[in-house]
Amino acid sequence: MRIHPRAKRNEIREKLTDGRYKIGITAPPVNGKANLALVKFLAKLLRLAKSNIRIVSGISSRNKSLLIKGMASNELHAKLMESIN
């Protein structure tokens, strides 16, 4: 995932050629607020508990790797692609 904090709205913007998704998050990148907002946004979008989504790398970077439990990868990608604005 490639995160853009301080966006106008929480949204999935596009799928990049390397397979990552570009995501806008309204929260600022201060004290982990953008990370928390990302997890909350994805949990609501995917209809999963926040505890099923974990940032495994990139805590202080725009490029993040996530572990998402409770959903098959093809279903995950389909839901993310549906949500692209």
Backbone hydrogen bonds, N-H to C=O, Kabsch-Sander energy under -0.5 kcal/mol:
donor,donor_aa,acceptor,acceptor_aa,energy
2,R,21,Y,-3.2
3,I,1,M,-0.6
3,I,62,R,-2.8
4,H,23,I,-2.7
6,R,27,A,-1.7
7,A,25,I,-2.4
11,E,9,R,-0.5
11,E,24,G,-2.1
12,I,83,S,-0.6
13,R,11,E,-0.6
13,R,22,K,-3.0
14,E,22,K,-1.1
16,L,14,E,-0.6
16,L,20,R,-3.1
19,G,16,L,-2.0
22,K,14,E,-3.1
23,I,2,R,-2.9
23,I,21,Y,-0.6
24,G,11,E,-2.8
25,I,4,H,-2.4
30,V,28,P,-1.7
33,K,30,V,-2.0
34,A,28,P,-0.8
36,L,32,G,-2.3
37,A,33,K,-2.4
38,L,34,A,-2.3
39,V,35,N,-2.2
40,K,36,L,-2.4
41,F,37,A,-2.8
42,L,38,L,-2.6
43,A,39,V,-2.4
44,K,40,K,-2.1
45,L,41,F,-2.5
46,L,42,L,-2.9
47,R,43,A,-0.9
48,L,43,A,-2.2
52,N,49,A,-2.0
53,I,50,K,-1.6
54,R,67,L,-2.2
56,V,54,R,-0.7
56,V,65,S,-2.5
57,S,65,S,-1.4
61,S,58,G,-1.7
64,K,1,M,-2.7
64,K,62,R,-0.7
65,S,57,S,-2.4
67,L,54,R,-3.0
68,I,66,L,-0.6
69,K,52,N,-2.8
69,K,67,L,-0.5
76,L,72,A,-2.5
77,H,73,S,-2.6
78,A,74,N,-1.8
79,K,75,E,-2.3
80,L,76,L,-2.3
81,M,77,H,-2.5
82,E,78,A,-2.1
83,S,79,K,-1.1
84,I,81,M,-1.0
85,N,12,I,-2.3
